[in-house]
Structures are given as C-alpha cells and as structure tokens.
C-alpha cells in the first residue's frame, strides 16, 4: 500500500540520520507529521518535501565573488 505512514525509525533510515534527529525535527516542528494517540507517524511525501526544501544548489567562485562585491 503506497499510502502507509512511516515511523521515526524508518524516516531516520531514509535520511541516514539517527532517530534522535527525527525526534528533534518533530519537536521543532521542522517536518510534517501525523499524531495518532501518542504515536508520531510520517507521510512519505512529507519526508520527500523536507528533503527537497533543504536542498542546497552548488555555486561557482564567480557567483560568490559577485555576491560578496554586492554585499558591501
């Protein structure tokens, strides 16, 4: 079933992080989650959204120099 919710351990495995990190994301409300009683579960789409929203694009030295020159 594609719409199954993930546990914190499963999210940690997908992020290659620790379960403690996932719990911190929840406590800081930095990732969308579903509360079922005392249980916390995650929609796989929410995990993908979290990853996409924290993606950092590479840049080159010329762009950095232009940014620094414009900052003064």
N, CA, C, O and CB atoms as a CASP TS submission, in Angstrom:
PFRMAT TS
TARGET T0000
AUTHOR 0000-0000-0000
METHOD Language model
MODEL 1
PARENT N/A
ATOM      1  N   UNK     1       0.845  -1.181   0.000  1.00  0.00           N
ATOM      2  CA  UNK     1       0.000   0.000   0.000  1.00  0.00           C
ATOM      3  C   UNK     1       0.886   1.239   0.000  1.00  0.00           C
ATOM      4  O   UNK     1       1.767   1.367   0.850  1.00  0.00           O
ATOM      5  CB  UNK     1      -0.959   0.001   1.219  1.00  0.00           C
ATOM      6  N   UNK     2       0.664   2.151  -0.942  1.00  0.00           N
ATOM      7  CA  UNK     2       1.525   3.312  -1.112  1.00  0.00           C
ATOM      8  C   UNK     2       1.301   4.398  -0.078  1.00  0.00           C
ATOM      9  O   UNK     2       2.182   5.227   0.144  1.00  0.00           O
ATOM     10  CB  UNK     2       1.328   3.880  -2.464  1.00  0.00           C
ATOM     11  N   UNK     3       0.133   4.410   0.561  1.00  0.00           N
ATOM     12  CA  UNK     3      -0.172   5.494   1.485  1.00  0.00           C
ATOM     13  C   UNK     3       0.096   5.129   2.938  1.00  0.00           C
ATOM     14  O   UNK     3      -0.508   5.712   3.839  1.00  0.00           O
ATOM     15  CB  UNK     3      -1.604   5.904   1.328  1.00  0.00           C
ATOM     16  N   UNK     4       0.984   4.181   3.181  1.00  0.00           N
ATOM     17  CA  UNK     4       1.325   3.814   4.552  1.00  0.00           C
ATOM     18  C   UNK     4       2.178   4.902   5.189  1.00  0.00           C
ATOM     19  O   UNK     4       2.996   5.543   4.529  1.00  0.00           O
ATOM     20  CB  UNK     4       2.063   2.463   4.587  1.00  0.00           C
ATOM     21  N   UNK     5       1.971   5.091   6.467  1.00  0.00           N
ATOM     22  CA  UNK     5       2.743   6.077   7.216  1.00  0.00           C
ATOM     23  C   UNK     5       4.027   5.444   7.727  1.00  0.00           C
ATOM     24  O   UNK     5       4.078   4.242   7.987  1.00  0.00           O
ATOM     25  CB  UNK     5       1.919   6.649   8.386  1.00  0.00           C
ATOM     26  N   UNK     6       5.054   6.257   7.868  1.00  0.00           N
ATOM     27  CA  UNK     6       6.371   5.798   8.305  1.00  0.00           C
ATOM     28  C   UNK     6       6.585   6.098   9.781  1.00  0.00           C
ATOM     29  O   UNK     6       6.052   7.075  10.307  1.00  0.00           O
ATOM     30  CB  UNK     6       7.475   6.455   7.467  1.00  0.00           C
ATOM     31  N   UNK     7       7.359   5.261  10.441  1.00  0.00           N
ATOM     32  CA  UNK     7       7.749   5.513  11.823  1.00  0.00           C
ATOM     33  C   UNK     7       8.983   6.424  11.829  1.00  0.00           C
ATOM     34  O   UNK     7       9.597   6.666  10.791  1.00  0.00           O
ATOM     35  CB  UNK     7       8.038   4.171  12.578  1.00  0.00           C
ATOM     36  N   UNK     8       9.324   6.915  13.002  1.00  0.00           N
ATOM     37  CA  UNK     8      10.514   7.771  13.138  1.00  0.00           C
ATOM     38  C   UNK     8      11.777   6.995  12.762  1.00  0.00           C
ATOM     39  O   UNK     8      12.693   7.556  12.161  1.00  0.00           O
ATOM     40  CB  UNK     8      10.633   8.316  14.586  1.00  0.00           C
ATOM     41  N   UNK     9      11.829   5.719  13.111  1.00  0.00           N
ATOM     42  CA  UNK     9      12.997   4.903  12.755  1.00  0.00           C
ATOM     43  C   UNK     9      13.118   4.746  11.241  1.00  0.00           C
ATOM     44  O   UNK     9      14.224   4.776  10.701  1.00  0.00           O
ATOM     45  CB  UNK     9      12.908   3.520  13.420  1.00  0.00           C
ATOM     46  N   UNK    10      11.988   4.579  10.555  1.00  0.00           N
ATOM     47  CA  UNK    10      12.013   4.445   9.099  1.00  0.00           C
ATOM     48  C   UNK    10      12.425   5.749   8.430  1.00  0.00           C
ATOM     49  O   UNK    10      13.149   5.740   7.435  1.00  0.00           O
ATOM     50  CB  UNK    10      10.646   4.004   8.583  1.00  0.00           C
ATOM     51  N   UNK    11      11.962   6.874   8.979  1.00  0.00           N
ATOM     52  CA  UNK    11      12.367   8.178   8.448  1.00  0.00           C
ATOM     53  C   UNK    11      13.859   8.382   8.676  1.00  0.00           C
ATOM     54  O   UNK    11      14.564   8.871   7.794  1.00  0.00           O
ATOM     55  CB  UNK    11      11.555   9.325   9.109  1.00  0.00           C
ATOM     56  N   UNK    12      14.337   8.011   9.846  1.00  0.00           N
ATOM     57  CA  UNK    12      15.764   8.136  10.142  1.00  0.00           C
ATOM     58  C   UNK    12      16.593   7.319   9.157  1.00  0.00           C
ATOM     59  O   UNK    12      17.644   7.769   8.701  1.00  0.00           O
ATOM     60  CB  UNK    12      16.058   7.688  11.583  1.00  0.00           C
ATOM     61  N   UNK    13      16.126   6.134   8.833  1.00  0.00           N
ATOM     62  CA  UNK    13      16.843   5.296   7.871  1.00  0.00           C
ATOM     63  C   UNK    13      16.856   5.942   6.490  1.00  0.00           C
ATOM     64  O   UNK    13      17.871   5.900   5.795  1.00  0.00           O
ATOM     65  CB  UNK    13      16.206   3.901   7.794  1.00  0.00           C
ATOM     66  N   UNK    14      15.741   6.538   6.090  1.00  0.00           N
ATOM     67  CA  UNK    14      15.679   7.202   4.787  1.00  0.00           C
ATOM     68  C   UNK    14      16.577   8.425   4.733  1.00  0.00           C
ATOM     69  O   UNK    14      17.174   8.713   3.696  1.00  0.00           O
ATOM     70  CB  UNK    14      14.251   7.602   4.466  1.00  0.00           C
ATOM     71  N   UNK    15      16.675   9.141   5.836  1.00  0.00           N
ATOM     72  CA  UNK    15      17.519  10.336   5.889  1.00  0.00           C
ATOM     73  C   UNK    15      18.972   9.997   6.214  1.00  0.00           C
ATOM     74  O   UNK    15      19.847  10.861   6.164  1.00  0.00           O
ATOM     75  CB  UNK    15      16.975  11.312   6.923  1.00  0.00           C
ATOM     76  N   UNK    16      19.217   8.733   6.545  1.00  0.00           N
ATOM     77  CA  UNK    16      20.545   8.292   7.017  1.00  0.00           C
ATOM     78  C   UNK    16      20.984   9.143   8.204  1.00  0.00           C
ATOM     79  O   UNK    16      22.100   9.660   8.269  1.00  0.00           O
ATOM     80  CB  UNK    16      21.601   8.379   5.871  1.00  0.00           C
ATOM     81  N   UNK    17      20.039   9.259   9.141  1.00  0.00           N
ATOM     82  CA  UNK    17      20.261  10.035  10.359  1.00  0.00           C
ATOM     83  C   UNK    17      19.849   9.164  11.543  1.00  0.00           C
ATOM     84  O   UNK    17      19.452   8.011  11.373  1.00  0.00           O
ATOM     85  CB  UNK    17      19.456  11.391  10.338  1.00  0.00           C
ATOM     86  N   UNK    18      19.948   9.719  12.718  1.00  0.00           N
ATOM     87  CA  UNK    18      19.559   8.980  13.921  1.00  0.00           C
ATOM     88  C   UNK    18      18.085   9.237  14.240  1.00  0.00           C
ATOM     89  O   UNK    18      17.535  10.266  13.846  1.00  0.00           O
ATOM     90  CB  UNK    18      20.452   9.382  15.126  1.00  0.00           C
ATOM     91  N   UNK    19      17.453   8.315  14.943  1.00  0.00           N
ATOM     92  CA  UNK    19      16.075   8.565  15.388  1.00  0.00           C
ATOM     93  C   UNK    19      15.969   9.808  16.272  1.00  0.00           C
ATOM     94  O   UNK    19      14.940  10.484  16.276  1.00  0.00           O
ATOM     95  CB  UNK    19      15.543   7.353  16.144  1.00  0.00           C
ATOM     96  N   UNK    20      17.019  10.102  17.011  1.00  0.00           N
ATOM     97  CA  UNK    20      17.012  11.301  17.850  1.00  0.00           C
ATOM     98  C   UNK    20      16.894  12.565  17.003  1.00  0.00           C
ATOM     99  O   UNK    20      16.195  13.505  17.382  1.00  0.00           O
ATOM    100  CB  UNK    20      18.281  11.359  18.707  1.00  0.00           C
ATOM    101  N   UNK    21      17.574  12.591  15.859  1.00  0.00           N
ATOM    102  CA  UNK    21      17.480  13.727  14.946  1.00  0.00           C
ATOM    103  C   UNK    21      16.042  13.907  14.459  1.00  0.00           C
ATOM    104  O   UNK    21      15.543  15.030  14.387  1.00  0.00           O
ATOM    105  CB  UNK    21      18.431  13.538  13.749  1.00  0.00           C
ATOM    106  N   UNK    22      15.384  12.807  14.127  1.00  0.00           N
ATOM    107  CA  UNK    22      13.996  12.873  13.664  1.00  0.00           C
ATOM    108  C   UNK    22      13.094  13.386  14.785  1.00  0.00           C
ATOM    109  O   UNK    22      12.206  14.202  14.540  1.00  0.00           O
ATOM    110  CB  UNK    22      13.513  11.484  13.175  1.00  0.00           C
ATOM    111  N   UNK    23      13.312  12.917  16.001  1.00  0.00           N
ATOM    112  CA  UNK    23      12.523  13.420  17.134  1.00  0.00           C
ATOM    113  C   UNK    23      12.731  14.915  17.327  1.00  0.00           C
ATOM    114  O   UNK    23      11.795  15.632  17.681  1.00  0.00           O
ATOM    115  CB  UNK    23      12.893  12.672  18.420  1.00  0.00           C
ATOM    116  N   UNK    24      13.954  15.388  17.098  1.00  0.00           N
ATOM    117  CA  UNK    24      14.223  16.817  17.211  1.00  0.00           C
ATOM    118  C   UNK    24      13.497  17.599  16.119  1.00  0.00           C
ATOM    119  O   UNK    24      12.973  18.682  16.378  1.00  0.00           O
ATOM    120  CB  UNK    24      15.729  17.084  17.140  1.00  0.00           C
ATOM    121  N   UNK    25      13.463  17.057  14.896  1.00  0.00           N
ATOM    122  CA  UNK    25      12.708  17.701  13.821  1.00  0.00           C
ATOM    123  C   UNK    25      11.244  17.836  14.205  1.00  0.00           C
ATOM    124  O   UNK    25      10.614  18.857  13.927  1.00  0.00           O
ATOM    125  CB  UNK    25      12.842  16.908  12.513  1.00  0.00           C
ATOM    126  N   UNK    26      10.703  16.803  14.846  1.00  0.00           N
ATOM    127  CA  UNK    26       9.300  16.836  15.273  1.00  0.00           C
ATOM    128  C   UNK    26       9.110  17.880  16.364  1.00  0.00           C
ATOM    129  O   UNK    26       8.180  18.682  16.297  1.00  0.00           O
ATOM    130  CB  UNK    26       8.845  15.446  15.775  1.00  0.00           C
ATOM    131  N   UNK    27       9.972  17.878  17.358  1.00  0.00           N
ATOM    132  CA  UNK    27       9.797  18.813  18.482  1.00  0.00           C
ATOM    133  C   UNK    27       9.943  20.260  18.039  1.00  0.00           C
ATOM    134  O   UNK    27       9.324  21.152  18.619  1.00  0.00           O
ATOM    135  CB  UNK    27      10.808  18.511  19.586  1.00  0.00           C
ATOM    136  N   UNK    28      10.755  20.499  17.017  1.00  0.00           N
ATOM    137  CA  UNK    28      10.937  21.856  16.487  1.00  0.00           C
ATOM    138  C   UNK    28       9.948  22.171  15.367  1.00  0.00           C
ATOM    139  O   UNK    28       9.983  23.257  14.788  1.00  0.00           O
ATOM    140  CB  UNK    28      12.364  22.033  15.976  1.00  0.00           C
ATOM    141  N   UNK    29       9.068  21.220  15.067  1.00  0.00           N
ATOM    142  CA  UNK    29       8.049  21.373  14.008  1.00  0.00           C
ATOM    143  C   UNK    29       8.676  21.699  12.661  1.00  0.00           C
ATOM    144  O   UNK    29       8.155  22.525  11.911  1.00  0.00           O
ATOM    145  CB  UNK    29       7.050  22.471  14.385  1.00  0.00           C
ATOM    146  N   UNK    30       9.800  21.047  12.354  1.00  0.00           N
ATOM    147  CA  UNK    30      10.506  21.291  11.100  1.00  0.00           C
ATOM    148  C   UNK    30      10.135  20.282  10.020  1.00  0.00           C
ATOM    149  O   UNK    30      10.544  20.431   8.868  1.00  0.00           O
ATOM    150  CB  UNK    30      12.000  21.260  11.334  1.00  0.00           C
ATOM    151  N   UNK    31       9.357  19.244  10.382  1.00  0.00           N
ATOM    152  CA  UNK    31       8.886  18.259   9.423  1.00  0.00           C
ATOM    153  C   UNK    31       7.421  17.976   9.738  1.00  0.00           C
ATOM    154  O   UNK    31       7.009  17.944  10.898  1.00  0.00           O
ATOM    155  CB  UNK    31       9.750  16.948   9.472  1.00  0.00           C
ATOM    156  N   UNK    32       6.656  17.773   8.687  1.00  0.00           N
ATOM    157  CA  UNK    32       5.232  17.498   8.869  1.00  0.00           C
ATOM    158  C   UNK    32       5.052  16.069   9.387  1.00  0.00           C
ATOM    159  O   UNK    32       5.702  15.140   8.906  1.00  0.00           O
ATOM    160  CB  UNK    32       4.452  17.703   7.535  1.00  0.00           C
ATOM    161  N   UNK    33       4.162  15.902  10.373  1.00  0.00           N
ATOM    162  CA  UNK    33       3.917  14.583  10.944  1.00  0.00           C
ATOM    163  C   UNK    33       2.456  14.430  11.308  1.00  0.00           C
ATOM    164  O   UNK    33       1.702  15.402  11.347  1.00  0.00           O
ATOM    165  CB  UNK    33       4.797  14.351  12.172  1.00  0.00           C
ATOM    166  N   UNK    34       2.069  13.186  11.575  1.00  0.00           N
ATOM    167  CA  UNK    34       0.704  12.850  11.971  1.00  0.00           C
ATOM    168  C   UNK    34       0.772  12.269  13.367  1.00  0.00           C
ATOM    169  O   UNK    34       1.587  11.390  13.647  1.00  0.00           O
ATOM    170  CB  UNK    34       0.030  11.847  10.965  1.00  0.00           C
ATOM    171  N   UNK    35      -0.084  12.761  14.236  1.00  0.00           N
ATOM    172  CA  UNK    35      -0.126  12.273  15.617  1.00  0.00           C
ATOM    173  C   UNK    35      -1.320  11.326  15.741  1.00  0.00           C
ATOM    174  O   UNK    35      -2.459  11.719  15.490  1.00  0.00           O
ATOM    175  CB  UNK    35      -0.230  13.465  16.650  1.00  0.00           C
ATOM    176  N   UNK    36      -1.056  10.092  16.125  1.00  0.00           N
ATOM    177  CA  UNK    36      -2.095   9.087  16.319  1.00  0.00           C
ATOM    178  C   UNK    36      -1.979   8.637  17.774  1.00  0.00           C
ATOM    179  O   UNK    36      -1.170   7.772  18.106  1.00  0.00           O
ATOM    180  CB  UNK    36      -1.946   7.865  15.302  1.00  0.00           C
ATOM    181  N   UNK    37      -2.788   9.229  18.621  1.00  0.00           N
ATOM    182  CA  UNK    37      -2.635   8.971  20.054  1.00  0.00           C
ATOM    183  C   UNK    37      -1.284   9.502  20.504  1.00  0.00           C
ATOM    184  O   UNK    37      -0.983  10.686  20.350  1.00  0.00           O
ATOM    185  CB  UNK    37      -2.768   7.450  20.373  1.00  0.00           C
ATOM    186  N   UNK    38      -0.472   8.608  21.063  1.00  0.00           N
ATOM    187  CA  UNK    38       0.882   9.001  21.472  1.00  0.00           C
ATOM    188  C   UNK    38       1.901   8.756  20.367  1.00  0.00           C
ATOM    189  O   UNK    38       3.061   9.149  20.492  1.00  0.00           O
ATOM    190  CB  UNK    38       1.295   8.244  22.728  1.00  0.00           C
ATOM    191  N   UNK    39       1.476   8.110  19.293  1.00  0.00           N
ATOM    192  CA  UNK    39       2.394   7.751  18.215  1.00  0.00           C
ATOM    193  C   UNK    39       2.577   8.904  17.243  1.00  0.00           C
ATOM    194  O   UNK    39       1.651   9.675  16.995  1.00  0.00           O
ATOM    195  CB  UNK    39       1.890   6.520  17.473  1.00  0.00           C
ATOM    196  N   UNK    40       3.765   9.012  16.704  1.00  0.00           N
ATOM    197  CA  UNK    40       4.072  10.007  15.681  1.00  0.00           C
ATOM    198  C   UNK    40       4.415   9.239  14.409  1.00  0.00           C
ATOM    199  O   UNK    40       5.271   8.354  14.417  1.00  0.00           O
ATOM    200  CB  UNK    40       5.257  10.965  16.124  1.00  0.00           C
ATOM    201  N   UNK    41       3.739   9.586  13.321  1.00  0.00           N
ATOM    202  CA  UNK    41       3.970   8.933  12.043  1.00  0.00           C
ATOM    203  C   UNK    41       4.169   9.993  10.967  1.00  0.00           C
ATOM    204  O   UNK    41       3.804  11.156  11.143  1.00  0.00           O
ATOM    205  CB  UNK    41       2.793   7.992  11.680  1.00  0.00           C
ATOM    206  N   UNK    42       4.757   9.570   9.849  1.00  0.00           N
ATOM    207  CA  UNK    42       5.127  10.499   8.793  1.00  0.00           C
ATOM    208  C   UNK    42       4.610  10.007   7.453  1.00  0.00           C
ATOM    209  O   UNK    42       4.713   8.823   7.130  1.00  0.00           O
ATOM    210  CB  UNK    42       6.645  10.685   8.744  1.00  0.00           C
ATOM    211  N   UNK    43       4.054  10.924   6.680  1.00  0.00           N
ATOM    212  CA  UNK    43       3.661  10.629   5.310  1.00  0.00           C
ATOM    213  C   UNK    43       4.946  10.618   4.477  1.00  0.00           C
ATOM    214  O   UNK    43       5.762  11.530   4.612  1.00  0.00           O
ATOM    215  CB  UNK    43       2.610  11.684   4.759  1.00  0.00           C
ATOM    216  N   UNK    44       5.148   9.612   3.620  1.00  0.00           N
ATOM    217  CA  UNK    44       6.360   9.606   2.786  1.00  0.00           C
ATOM    218  C   UNK    44       6.528  10.880   1.956  1.00  0.00           C
ATOM    219  O   UNK    44       7.652  11.316   1.710  1.00  0.00           O
ATOM    220  CB  UNK    44       6.335   8.408   1.862  1.00  0.00           C
ATOM    221  N   UNK    45       5.423  11.472   1.527  1.00  0.00           N
ATOM    222  CA  UNK    45       5.506  12.722   0.760  1.00  0.00           C
ATOM    223  C   UNK    45       6.066  13.859   1.618  1.00  0.00           C
ATOM    224  O   UNK    45       6.753  14.740   1.101  1.00  0.00           O
ATOM    225  CB  UNK    45       4.117  13.108   0.215  1.00  0.00           C
ATOM    226  N   UNK    46       5.780  13.847   2.919  1.00  0.00           N
ATOM    227  CA  UNK    46       6.309  14.876   3.817  1.00  0.00           C
ATOM    228  C   UNK    46       7.822  14.742   3.952  1.00  0.00           C
ATOM    229  O   UNK    46       8.531  15.743   4.059  1.00  0.00           O
ATOM    230  CB  UNK    46       5.640  14.783   5.202  1.00  0.00           C
ATOM    231  N   UNK    47       8.313  13.510   3.947  1.00  0.00           N
ATOM    232  CA  UNK    47       9.759  13.288   4.027  1.00  0.00           C
ATOM    233  C   UNK    47      10.428  13.794   2.752  1.00  0.00           C
ATOM    234  O   UNK    47      11.472  14.445   2.811  1.00  0.00           O
ATOM    235  CB  UNK    47      10.078  11.783   4.248  1.00  0.00           C
ATOM    236  N   UNK    48       9.829  13.497   1.602  1.00  0.00           N
ATOM    237  CA  UNK    48      10.361  13.979   0.328  1.00  0.00           C
ATOM    238  C   UNK    48      10.349  15.503   0.306  1.00  0.00           C
ATOM    239  O   UNK    48      11.314  16.121  -0.145  1.00  0.00           O
ATOM    240  CB  UNK    48       9.545  13.414  -0.860  1.00  0.00           C
ATOM    241  N   UNK    49       9.268  16.117   0.787  1.00  0.00           N
ATOM    242  CA  UNK    49       9.180  17.578   0.830  1.00  0.00           C
ATOM    243  C   UNK    49      10.274  18.161   1.730  1.00  0.00           C
ATOM    244  O   UNK    49      10.890  19.168   1.384  1.00  0.00           O
ATOM    245  CB  UNK    49       7.787  18.019   1.328  1.00  0.00           C
ATOM    246  N   UNK    50      10.514  17.532   2.878  1.00  0.00           N
ATOM    247  CA  UNK    50      11.561  18.004   3.781  1.00  0.00           C
ATOM    248  C   UNK    50      12.924  17.969   3.082  1.00  0.00           C
ATOM    249  O   UNK    50      13.701  18.920   3.165  1.00  0.00           O
ATOM    250  CB  UNK    50      11.593  17.148   5.070  1.00  0.00           C
ATOM    251  N   UNK    51      13.197  16.869   2.399  1.00  0.00           N
ATOM    252  CA  UNK    51      14.479  16.734   1.695  1.00  0.00           C
ATOM    253  C   UNK    51      14.593  17.797   0.604  1.00  0.00           C
ATOM    254  O   UNK    51      15.627  18.454   0.484  1.00  0.00           O
ATOM    255  CB  UNK    51      14.623  15.314   1.080  1.00  0.00           C
ATOM    256  N   UNK    52      13.537  17.968  -0.188  1.00  0.00           N
ATOM    257  CA  UNK    52      13.575  18.950  -1.278  1.00  0.00           C
ATOM    258  C   UNK    52      13.714  20.375  -0.768  1.00  0.00           C
ATOM    259  O   UNK    52      14.399  21.188  -1.388  1.00  0.00           O
ATOM    260  CB  UNK    52      12.324  18.837  -2.125  1.00  0.00           C
ATOM    261  N   UNK    53      13.079  20.687   0.344  1.00  0.00           N
ATOM    262  CA  UNK    53      13.133  22.056   0.859  1.00  0.00           C
ATOM    263  C   UNK    53      14.480  22.393   1.506  1.00  0.00           C
ATOM    264  O   UNK    53      14.761  23.560   1.780  1.00  0.00           O
ATOM    265  CB  UNK    53      12.021  22.267   1.865  1.00  0.00           C
ATOM    266  N   UNK    54      15.303  21.388   1.749  1.00  0.00           N
ATOM    267  CA  UNK    54      16.621  21.633   2.342  1.00  0.00           C
ATOM    268  C   UNK    54      17.759  21.351   1.363  1.00  0.00           C
ATOM    269  O   UNK    54      18.915  21.205   1.761  1.00  0.00           O
ATOM    270  CB  UNK    54      16.796  20.780   3.585  1.00  0.00           C
ATOM    271  N   UNK    55      17.418  21.279   0.098  1.00  0.00           N
ATOM    272  CA  UNK    55      18.422  21.036  -0.934  1.00  0.00           C
ATOM    273  C   UNK    55      19.208  22.324  -1.164  1.00  0.00           C
ATOM    274  O   UNK    55      18.625  23.405  -1.248  1.00  0.00           O
ATOM    275  CB  UNK    55      17.760  20.540  -2.260  1.00  0.00           C
ATOM    276  N   UNK    56      20.524  22.207  -1.267  1.00  0.00           N
ATOM    277  CA  UNK    56      21.396  23.363  -1.483  1.00  0.00           C
ATOM    278  C   UNK    56      22.019  23.227  -2.863  1.00  0.00           C
ATOM    279  O   UNK    56      22.665  22.226  -3.170  1.00  0.00           O
ATOM    280  CB  UNK    56      22.500  23.470  -0.371  1.00  0.00           C
ATOM    281  N   UNK    57      21.817  24.247  -3.693  1.00  0.00           N
ATOM    282  CA  UNK    57      22.356  24.226  -5.050  1.00  0.00           C
ATOM    283  C   UNK    57      23.829  24.633  -5.030  1.00  0.00           C
ATOM    284  O   UNK    57      24.220  25.524  -4.276  1.00  0.00           O
ATOM    285  CB  UNK    57      21.544  25.165  -5.978  1.00  0.00           C
ATOM    286  N   UNK    58      24.636  23.986  -5.851  1.00  0.00           N
ATOM    287  CA  UNK    58      26.049  24.378  -5.906  1.00  0.00           C
ATOM    288  C   UNK    58      26.220  25.728  -6.589  1.00  0.00           C
ATOM    289  O   UNK    58      25.358  26.171  -7.348  1.00  0.00           O
ATOM    290  CB  UNK    58      26.873  23.312  -6.641  1.00  0.00           C
ATOM    291  N   UNK    59      27.324  26.358  -6.310  1.00  0.00           N
ATOM    292  CA  UNK    59      27.623  27.649  -6.928  1.00  0.00           C
ATOM    293  C   UNK    59      29.095  27.658  -7.322  1.00  0.00           C
ATOM    294  O   UNK    59      29.863  26.798  -6.889  1.00  0.00           O
ATOM    295  CB  UNK    59      27.291  28.839  -5.960  1.00  0.00           C
ATOM    296  N   UNK    60      29.482  28.615  -8.130  1.00  0.00           N
ATOM    297  CA  UNK    60      30.879  28.702  -8.534  1.00  0.00           C
ATOM    298  C   UNK    60      31.528  29.941  -7.910  1.00  0.00           C
ATOM    299  O   UNK    60      30.846  30.783  -7.327  1.00  0.00           O
ATOM    300  CB  UNK    60      30.999  28.742 -10.078  1.00  0.00           C
ATOM    301  N   UNK    61      32.825  30.037  -8.039  1.00  0.00           N
ATOM    302  CA  UNK    61      33.559  31.131  -7.414  1.00  0.00           C
ATOM    303  C   UNK    61      33.146  32.499  -7.947  1.00  0.00           C
ATOM    304  O   UNK    61      33.103  33.471  -7.194  1.00  0.00           O
ATOM    305  CB  UNK    61      35.037  30.936  -7.619  1.00  0.00           C
ATOM    306  N   UNK    62      32.842  32.578  -9.235  1.00  0.00           N
ATOM    307  CA  UNK    62      32.458  33.869  -9.814  1.00  0.00           C
ATOM    308  C   UNK    62      31.167  34.384  -9.178  1.00  0.00           C
ATOM    309  O   UNK    62      31.044  35.578  -8.908  1.00  0.00           O
ATOM    310  CB  UNK    62      32.286  33.746 -11.343  1.00  0.00           C
ATOM    311  N   UNK    63      30.224  33.507  -8.943  1.00  0.00           N
ATOM    312  CA  UNK    63      28.966  33.911  -8.311  1.00  0.00           C
ATOM    313  C   UNK    63      29.209  34.355  -6.871  1.00  0.00           C
ATOM    314  O   UNK    63      28.578  35.301  -6.398  1.00  0.00           O
ATOM    315  CB  UNK    63      27.945  32.756  -8.347  1.00  0.00           C
ATOM    316  N   UNK    64      30.113  33.684  -6.180  1.00  0.00           N
ATOM    317  CA  UNK    64      30.431  34.065  -4.800  1.00  0.00           C
ATOM    318  C   UNK    64      31.081  35.441  -4.773  1.00  0.00           C
ATOM    319  O   UNK    64      30.733  36.285  -3.947  1.00  0.00           O
ATOM    320  CB  UNK    64      31.361  33.018  -4.141  1.00  0.00           C
ATOM    321  N   UNK    65      32.036  35.664  -5.691  1.00  0.00           N
ATOM    322  CA  UNK    65      32.702  36.972  -5.750  1.00  0.00           C
ATOM    323  C   UNK    65      31.701  38.086  -6.045  1.00  0.00           C
ATOM    324  O   UNK    65      31.757  39.156  -5.439  1.00  0.00           O
ATOM    325  CB  UNK    65      33.808  36.963  -6.818  1.00  0.00           C
ATOM    326  N   UNK    66      30.789  37.831  -6.977  1.00  0.00           N
ATOM    327  CA  UNK    66      29.778  38.834  -7.328  1.00  0.00           C
ATOM    328  C   UNK    66      28.881  39.123  -6.141  1.00  0.00           C
ATOM    329  O   UNK    66      28.503  40.273  -5.916  1.00  0.00           O
ATOM    330  CB  UNK    66      28.937  38.366  -8.524  1.00  0.00           C
ATOM    331  N   UNK    67      28.534  38.097  -5.378  1.00  0.00           N
ATOM    332  CA  UNK    67      27.693  38.273  -4.209  1.00  0.00           C
ATOM    333  C   UNK    67      28.410  39.090  -3.141  1.00  0.00           C
ATOM    334  O   UNK    67      27.819  39.987  -2.541  1.00  0.00           O
ATOM    335  CB  UNK    67      27.275  36.919  -3.648  1.00  0.00           C
ATOM    336  N   UNK    68      29.695  38.778  -2.903  1.00  0.00           N
ATOM    337  CA  UNK    68      30.471  39.486  -1.889  1.00  0.00           C
ATOM    338  C   UNK    68      30.671  40.931  -2.285  1.00  0.00           C
ATOM    339  O   UNK    68      30.581  41.814  -1.432  1.00  0.00           O
ATOM    340  CB  UNK    68      31.820  38.809  -1.670  1.00  0.00           C
ATOM    341  N   UNK    69      30.938  41.200  -3.546  1.00  0.00           N
ATOM    342  CA  UNK    69      31.113  42.582  -4.002  1.00  0.00           C
ATOM    343  C   UNK    69      29.815  43.384  -3.851  1.00  0.00           C
ATOM    344  O   UNK    69      29.844  44.567  -3.512  1.00  0.00           O
ATOM    345  CB  UNK    69      31.581  42.604  -5.470  1.00  0.00           C
ATOM    346  N   UNK    70      28.693  42.735  -4.103  1.00  0.00           N
ATOM    347  CA  UNK    70      27.408  43.420  -3.978  1.00  0.00           C
ATOM    348  C   UNK    70      26.977  43.621  -2.549  1.00  0.00           C
ATOM    349  O   UNK    70      26.119  44.463  -2.287  1.00  0.00           O
ATOM    350  CB  UNK    70      26.355  42.661  -4.700  1.00  0.00           C
ATOM    351  N   UNK    71      27.538  42.882  -1.613  1.00  0.00           N
ATOM    352  CA  UNK    71      27.161  42.971  -0.201  1.00  0.00           C
ATOM    353  C   UNK    71      27.733  44.224   0.468  1.00  0.00           C
ATOM    354  O   UNK    71      27.190  44.686   1.471  1.00  0.00           O
ATOM    355  CB  UNK    71      27.634  41.727   0.545  1.00  0.00           C
ATOM    356  N   UNK    72      28.796  44.767  -0.063  1.00  0.00           N
ATOM    357  CA  UNK    72      29.420  45.953   0.553  1.00  0.00           C
ATOM    358  C   UNK    72      28.688  47.182   0.240  1.00  0.00           C
ATOM    359  O   UNK    72      29.080  48.263   0.679  1.00  0.00           O
ATOM    360  CB  UNK    72      30.827  46.111   0.119  1.00  0.00           C
TER
END
